């Protein structure tokens, strides 16, 4: 039993550090069909890059539908690329410069139809693309002070730029890079928590913490549930799981998607490893109109069980990440 608890704690520590974990089985989906890039899934990368004056890198569009307008360097991933390789290729093609990612900054999604990875990155070489180098990728690149008038392709990049400035000045979650682990589908490993508060706002020492574990892998491999996203928003996976294992209490439960702890992707074998796993931190709370209950909601499925985290250091670390919202945001 101790070895199982040790393995679980070891995996929890890895997830909190943004590392990847090997897959065993998925939950709730009897038949998993692999996704294929550019056939039934689309991944987009976008770069937020600043110079020493805190001006942001912008490229002028060459596409007919937005010709002459300005946008962040961005584009679709191609077969056999890692997420970082796609980022570096797009920045080089559109802006002329070389870059390195500082951290994943934000993930936006429209269900499995498309997922966009926004990076904070830094310039490492090359030179800004000029109008003399205009091609089908872009017309030119420039640094923008964010105040001078500039005809934008869309205003959706403004919150991305703001997030980049905010992170540079005061990072609110640890540096996060995609981890090279193969996956067949778009899914979430759910780090699903319930906290019983001690009522003392100054310390979390007396708070109790539970994690939802899956029994689908057998008792020898305690693990967090992995939910596949099928034709729905990725972030709905946790709601579907809660509805499955706590149906009679579902209406009294708030499911709070805190954010992403890690991203796993490989993509080297087209049609087989094009999937992505998001390690996602979720908090369950009882609705405000319910009396305060000090234990997690009763499970109505034998496929899952609650596990109380008794390791004091680990418990404090998880609770602090939840209270500080020290996770990368996901926007649906």
C-alpha positions in Angstrom: 0.0 0.0 0.0 2.8 2.4 0.9 4.4 1.8 -2.6 1.1 2.7 -4.3 0.9 5.9 -2.2 4.5 6.7 -3.0 3.9 6.2 -6.8 0.8 8.4 -6.6 2.7 11.2 -4.8 5.6 10.9 -7.2 3.2 11.4 -10.2 1.4 14.3 -8.4 4.8 16.0 -7.9 5.6 15.5 -11.6 2.4 17.1 -12.7 2.8 20.0 -10.4 6.2 20.6 -12.0 4.7 20.6 -15.5 6.2 17.2 -16.4 4.5 14.5 -18.4 3.2 11.1 -17.4 2.7 8.0 -19.5 -0.9 7.0 -20.5 -2.6 3.8 -19.4 -6.3 4.0 -20.0 -9.0 6.6 -20.6 -12.2 7.0 -18.6 -15.8 6.9 -19.9 -14.9 6.4 -23.6 -15.2 2.7 -24.6 -13.6 3.2 -28.1 -11.0 5.9 -28.6 -10.4 7.0 -32.2 -7.0 8.8 -32.8 -7.2 12.4 -34.0 -5.3 13.4 -37.2 -3.8 16.8 -37.6 -5.4 18.9 -40.4 -8.1 16.3 -40.9 -10.2 16.4 -37.7 -8.1 18.6 -35.5 -6.3 21.9 -35.9 -3.6 23.4 -33.7 -2.5 27.0 -33.9 0.6 28.7 -32.4 0.9 32.3 -31.6 3.9 34.3 -30.3 4.0 37.3 -28.0 7.6 38.7 -28.3 8.9 42.0 -26.8 12.0 44.0 -27.4 13.9 46.0 -24.7 11.5 48.9 -25.0 8.5 46.6 -24.3 7.3 47.0 -27.9 5.6 43.9 -29.3 6.5 42.1 -32.5 3.8 42.4 -35.2 3.5 41.1 -38.8 1.6 42.6 -41.7 -0.7 40.1 -43.3 -0.4 39.0 -46.9 -3.6 36.9 -47.0 -6.2 38.3 -49.3 -9.0 38.4 -46.7 -6.9 40.5 -44.3 -4.3 42.0 -46.6 -2.3 44.9 -45.1 -3.6 44.4 -41.6 -1.4 43.6 -38.6 -1.4 40.6 -36.2 0.9 38.6 -33.9 3.1 36.0 -35.7 0.8 33.0 -35.8 -0.2 30.0 -37.9 -1.2 26.3 -38.0 1.0 23.5 -36.9 2.2 21.0 -39.6 2.6 17.3 -39.6 5.5 15.8 -37.5 6.1 19.2 -35.7 6.3 19.7 -32.0 4.4 22.7 -30.7 7.6 24.6 -30.1 9.0 23.8 -33.6 5.7 25.1 -35.1 6.1 28.3 -33.0 9.7 28.9 -34.2 8.9 28.1 -37.8 6.0 30.5 -37.9 7.9 33.4 -36.3 10.8 32.8 -38.7 8.6 32.7 -41.8 6.4 35.7 -40.9 8.8 37.9 -38.9 12.2 36.9 -40.1 13.6 36.4 -36.6 14.7 33.4 -34.5 13.0 32.9 -31.1 12.9 30.7 -28.0 9.8 30.2 -25.9 9.9 31.6 -22.4 6.7 29.9 -21.4 3.3 28.9 -22.6 1.1 31.8 -21.7 -2.4 30.8 -22.6 -4.4 28.2 -24.3 -7.6 29.0 -26.2 -9.9 26.4 -27.7 -13.0 25.9 -29.8 -13.7 22.3 -28.7 -11.5 19.8 -30.7 -12.1 22.0 -33.9 -9.1 24.1 -33.0 -6.7 24.7 -30.1 -4.4 27.8 -30.0 -1.2 27.8 -28.0 0.0 31.4 -27.2 3.6 31.6 -26.1 5.6 34.3 -24.5 8.9 34.1 -26.4 12.1 36.0 -26.9 14.2 37.0 -29.9 17.4 35.1 -30.3 18.6 36.1 -33.8 17.7 36.9 -37.4 16.4 40.3 -38.5 13.0 41.8 -39.0 11.4 41.0 -42.3 11.3 44.0 -44.7 8.9 44.9 -47.5 11.6 43.8 -49.9 11.3 40.3 -48.5 7.4 40.2 -48.7 6.0 36.8 -49.7 2.9 34.7 -49.2 3.6 34.4 -45.4 3.6 38.2 -44.6 4.4 41.6 -46.1 6.8 42.8 -43.3 7.4 42.8 -39.5 7.7 45.7 -37.1 7.9 46.4 -33.4 4.7 48.1 -32.1 4.6 50.5 -29.1 0.9 49.5 -28.6 -0.1 53.2 -28.7 0.5 54.3 -32.3 -2.5 53.7 -34.6 -2.2 50.3 -36.3 -4.9 48.6 -38.4 -5.3 45.2 -36.6 -6.6 42.0 -38.3 -8.5 41.3 -35.1 -8.6 42.7 -31.5 -8.3 39.2 -29.9 -4.6 39.6 -29.7 -4.8 42.5 -27.3 -5.5 40.4 -24.2 -2.7 38.1 -25.3 -0.3 41.0 -25.4 -1.5 42.2 -22.0 -1.0 38.7 -20.6 2.6 38.7 -21.9 3.3 42.1 -20.3 1.8 40.9 -17.0 3.8 37.7 -17.0 7.1 39.5 -17.8 6.5 41.9 -14.9 5.3 39.3 -12.4 4.8 35.6 -13.4 1.7 34.2 -11.7 2.5 30.5 -12.6 5.7 28.5 -13.0 7.3 28.5 -16.5 5.4 25.9 -18.6 6.8 24.2 -21.7 5.1 21.4 -23.7 6.4 18.0 -22.8 7.2 15.3 -25.4 4.8 12.5 -24.6 2.8 10.7 -27.3 -1.0 10.8 -27.1 -3.7 9.6 -29.6 -6.5 12.0 -28.8 -7.3 15.4 -27.3 -7.9 14.7 -23.6 -7.5 16.0 -20.1 -5.8 14.4 -17.1 -8.0 15.8 -14.4 -6.3 16.9 -11.2 -9.7 17.2 -9.5 -9.6 18.4 -5.9 -11.9 19.1 -3.0 -10.8 21.2 0.0 -12.4 21.1 3.5 -11.4 24.5 4.9 -10.3 24.9 8.5 -11.9 28.3 8.5 -8.5 29.9 9.2 -7.7 32.2 6.3 -4.1 32.7 7.4 -3.0 29.1 7.0 -3.8 26.0 5.1 -2.2 23.7 7.7 -5.5 22.4 8.9 -7.2 22.3 5.5 -8.0 18.8 4.3 -7.5 18.0 0.7 -8.9 15.1 -1.5 -8.1 14.1 -5.0 -10.4 12.1 -7.3 -8.7 8.9 -8.5 -9.7 6.4 -11.2 -10.1 2.7 -10.4 -10.1 1.8 -14.1 -6.4 1.0 -14.1 -6.6 -1.5 -11.3 -5.6 -1.0 -7.7 -1.9 -1.5 -8.5 -1.8 1.8 -10.4 -3.6 4.6 -8.6 -4.1 7.4 -11.1 -5.9 10.6 -12.0 -8.8 10.3 -14.4 -8.2 10.9 -18.1 -11.2 12.2 -20.0 -11.3 12.3 -23.8 -12.8 15.4 -25.5 -15.3 14.3 -28.2 -17.0 17.0 -30.2 -17.3 19.3 -27.2 -15.2 22.0 -25.5 -12.1 20.5 -23.9 -13.0 22.2 -20.6 -16.4 20.4 -20.4 -14.6 17.1 -19.7 -14.6 17.7 -16.0 -18.3 18.6 -15.9 -19.0 15.3 -17.8 -17.0 13.3 -15.3 -18.7 14.9 -12.2 -22.1 14.3 -13.8 -21.1 10.7 -14.3 -19.8 9.9 -10.8 -21.9 12.3 -8.6 -25.2 12.5 -10.5 -27.5 13.2 -7.6 -25.3 15.9 -6.1 -24.3 17.5 -9.5 -26.7 20.4 -9.2 -25.3 21.4 -5.8 -21.6 21.3 -7.0 -19.6 24.1 -8.6 -17.0 22.8 -11.0 -14.2 25.4 -11.1 -11.6 25.0 -13.9 -8.5 26.6 -12.3 -6.2 26.1 -15.3 -3.5 24.0 -16.8 -0.6 22.4 -15.0 1.0 20.8 -18.1 0.7 20.0 -21.8 1.8 16.7 -23.3 2.2 16.3 -27.1 4.5 14.4 -29.5 3.1 14.5 -33.1 6.0 12.6 -34.7 3.7 9.8 -36.1 0.9 11.4 -38.1 -2.5 10.0 -37.3 -1.2 8.2 -34.2 0.4 10.7 -31.9 -1.4 13.9 -33.0 -3.3 14.1 -29.7 -2.7 16.4 -26.8 -3.1 15.8 -23.1 -3.8 18.8 -20.8 -3.1 18.2 -17.1 -5.9 20.3 -15.7 -6.4 21.6 -12.2 -10.1 21.5 -11.1 -11.7 22.5 -7.8 -15.0 21.2 -6.6 -17.0 23.3 -4.2 -20.5 23.0 -2.8 -22.9 25.7 -3.8 -23.2 28.7 -1.5 -26.8 27.8 -0.6 -25.8 24.4 0.7 -24.8 23.9 4.4 -21.0 23.6 4.8 -20.0 20.0 4.5 -16.5 18.9 5.5 -16.2 15.9 3.2 -16.2 15.5 -0.5 -19.5 14.5 -2.2 -20.3 10.8 -2.1 -19.4 9.0 -5.3 -22.1 6.9 -7.1 -19.7 5.0 -9.4 -17.3 2.2 -8.5 -14.9 3.5 -11.2 -13.7 6.3 -8.9 -12.6 7.0 -5.4 -11.6 9.9 -3.2 -8.0 9.9 -1.9 -7.1 12.2 1.0 -3.7 13.8 0.6 -2.1 13.5 4.0 1.5 14.4 3.0 1.6 17.9 4.7 4.1 19.4 2.3 2.3 18.2 -0.8 -1.1 19.2 0.5 0.1 22.7 1.3 1.7 23.0 -2.2 -1.5 22.0 -4.0 -3.8 24.2 -1.9 -1.5 27.2 -2.4 -1.5 26.7 -6.2 -5.4 26.6 -6.1 -5.7 29.7 -3.8 -3.2 31.7 -5.9 -4.6 30.4 -9.2 -1.0 29.7 -10.1 -1.9 27.8 -13.3 -1.9 28.7 -17.0 -5.4 29.8 -18.1 -7.5 28.0 -20.7 -10.2 29.9 -22.5 -13.1 28.3 -24.3 
